[in-house]
Amino acid sequence: MPANAVPVELGDVAAVAAACDDDALLLWAAQGMGPRVRAWTLGEAVAVACPDLNRRDRLAVRGPAAQAGALVEYALQRLAPSYRVVGSRDLVEEVVAASPRLRVVGTFEWMDTDRLPPAPRHDRFVAGEGVGWLPATCEQEVGALLAVAAPSSWAVPGLAGVRRWAGLRRPDATATAGAGLVAVAADAWSCPQMGFVAGVATAAAWRGRGHGEAVCRFALTELVAAHGRAALMVDTDNHAAIALYERLGLRRRPLAAAAPAQD
């Protein structure tokens, strides 16, 4: 790449896909290239900026570290200070090491798949039936479950980008006390090229019975069928969730996020 090379802005999602070699993270960040999304390329590096994506203004990046670092600096000069750089962990750490203005603010896992989840194993059979997309009238019930089972969930009913909720109810449908939802998962911040799952939660009393797995399998099956692939994010230390998602066929990619260092 010439020393005086200038980043080129990309105008549509097809150009982003070609430049990033169909990178799942960057295609998700592109969100079909809505009017508020911007993307650039510099040499082999690509960066995509999307506001309010999974509750953050995000600048997703990939490419060789030197080119990616130069592209990140270029993009951040044109974006609001709220933007966080996100990419493969090794790359972000290299970019931060070379930049006096950035610091790593978090690490987590990106997991994705372009295949339908495998059928459930017989030894993990879920007694309850009727996993499916819930009507909008159930959002208050979903919120109540999340408030107890996953109070830190990034996806909640009514939030921009959260499209719908999959749910599973108690198998003993005749019960009158607490016969509500036991597990949920959201279709949130999906785009034409990528389905995205968030807000996965199971009521504490019903964990370990395969209910969360059933809801995740349903959501992933629906989203892969509709978009060709699906993804989610999970905390690095959430080993049980990672094992579940790996059973469902998702591949793991360690990520890091960086933000401007505080003065």
N, C-alpha and C positions, 0 to 999 in steps of 0.2 A: 504494500500500500504506500503510495507517495506520501512524503512527510507533510505536504500541504493539503492533503485530502480533506474535503468538507463533507459532513454528513448529508445524506439525501433523505428528504422526507418521503414517506410512503403514503399513497393515497387511498388504498383499499385493502381489504383483508386478503385478497388473492396475492397482492404484492408482498404482504407480511408473510403469508404462508410460504411463498417461494423463497423469500430472503432468509427465513429462520428454519427452513427444512421441516416445516410442519411441527415445530416444537409445541407441545401441548400447552405448556405454561404461557407462552407468548400468544398463542391463538386464543386462549381463554382471556388473557388481558386485552386482546383486541376487541372482544365483545361484538364481533361482526362489523367493527369500525363504525361505531356510532359517531355523531357529530362532535362529541367532546373527547374522542380518543385521537391520540397522535402517535405516530411511529416513525422511526428513523433507522437508517443503516449506515454503517461506516466500515468499509472493508468487509470482514466476515461477521462483524458484530451487528446486532439488532436490538433495539429498545422500543418498548411499547408502553405508553403512558395512558392510564385509564383512571378517571376520578371515581371515588365512592364505589370501589369494587371490593366486595366482602368487607365493607366498613372502613376501608383505607383508600387513600389516593396512592396508586401503585405504579411504579416504573419497573416493568419486567425486562430483564436483560439477559443476553447470551452472547457467546463469542470468545475469541482470544482475550485474555485479561487486559493487555495494553489497549487494544481497540475498544473493548467494552468500557474501560475506564474513561477513555477520551469521549466516548459517546454519552456516557452517563453525565459527565461534566457539562457537555453541550446541552443535553436535555434539561438538566436541572436549572440551568440558566434561563430556560424558557418556561418553566413550570412553577407552580406555587410552592412555597417552602414545606407544605404538608406532604409532599410526595416522598414515598419510601422506595428505595431500590430493593428489588427482590429477584433472586436467581439462584442457580445451583450454589451450594454452600461454599465450595472451594473457590468459585469465581468471585462471589461477593467478598469473601475474605481477602482475596488478592486485590480487588478494586479498592477496598477500604485501606489496605496496607499502603497503597500508593497514593491515597488521597488524604490530605490533612483536614478536609471538611466533613468526612463521613465517619460514622462509627456503627458497628454491628449492634442492632437493637433486639434481635430475636433470631432463633433458629427453630425450625419445624420441618415437617415432612409433607411433600406433595406426593400423592399416589394417584395413578391413572390406569385406565385399561381401554382397549379397543375391542374387547371380546365380551360376550355375554357371560355372566357369572355361571359357574358350574352348578348343576343340580344339587340340592341339599343332601348331605350324607344321612343315611337312615338313623345313625346314632345321635343325630342332632335334630330329630323330628320335632316340629313345633305343633303342639296340640291345637292351638288357636288357628282359626281360618279367617279369611276375609281381609287379608292385607290388600290395601288399595289406596288410591288418592282420596283424600278426605274432602268433603264439601266445605266451602268457605265458612259455613255456619259453625264449624268445629274449631275455628281459630282460638276462641277463648279457652277451650279445653286443651288445645295444644300448648298454649301459653302457660296454663296452670301446671301441666306436666313438666315443661321446661324449667319453670321457676323452682321446682323442687329437685328434679333429676339432673338438670344441666343449667344451673343459673348463669354460667359464663358463656352460654351458647352465643355464637356470633349471628346466627340466624334466628329470628323471632317473627311471629305472625305480624303482618302489617308493615314490615320493613321493606323499603324499596329494593327491588331485585329478588325478593323471596316470592317465588311464583305459586307454589302449592306444597302441600304436606302429604306424605304417605303415612299411614298409621295402621296399627294392629290393636285390636281390643282383647280384653280378657277372654280366654277360651270358655269359661263358664258363663255363658251369656245370660243365664237365668239369675245370676247373682244380682242382688239389689243394692248392696253396699259397695260403692267404689267400682262399679262395673264399667269403668271407662277405658281410656287408652292406656296401654302398657308400653308402647314403643312408637317412636316417630322418626322421620327423616324428611328433610326439605329438598325440593328442587329449587336451588337458589343461585342466582348469578350465572345461569346457563346462557349459552349463546349458540348460534347455528352450528358452529364447529365443535362445540364442547358442552356436554352436560356437566353439572356440578352439584354435588351432594353436600349438604351442611345440616346443622341442627340435629344430629343423631343423638337420641336419648332413649333410655329405658328406665321405667320406674324401678326403684331400688329393690322392691320385694319380688320383682319378676326377672331379675338379672340371672344369667347363667343358664337360661332355658332355651336360648336360641331365638328369642323374640326380636332382639335388635338385629341379629343376622338376617332374619326373615324380611324385616323392613328394608334393610340395606340392599339385600339381594333384589327385592322388588324394584326399588328406586333405580339401582344401577342397571337392571335389565331394561327398564323403560327408557332410561336416558341414553344408553348405548344404542338401543334400537332406533331412537329418534335422531341422535346427533352423530353417531358413528364412534363416539368415545365418551368417557366420563371420568371425572376426577373429584378429589376432595383434599382437604388439608387436615393434618392431625398433629398433635403435640408429640415431640420426639420421645418423651417419657411415658406416653400412653401405650404401653406394650400390648395390653389386651386388645385395644382397638386396632393396632397395627396388625396383630396376628389375625384378627377377624377379616380385615380388608385384604390381607394376603390370601386367605382361604377363598375369598371371593374373586381372586385373580388380579388384584391391583398391584402394579409395580411401584416401588418406593424410590423417591428421589429427594435426598436431603437438600433443604433450602435454607437460606439466610436472608434476613432483611436488614437494610442499613438506612440510616437517616443522617441529616446534617448534625454534626457535633454541636453540643451546646457551648456557648461562650462562657 
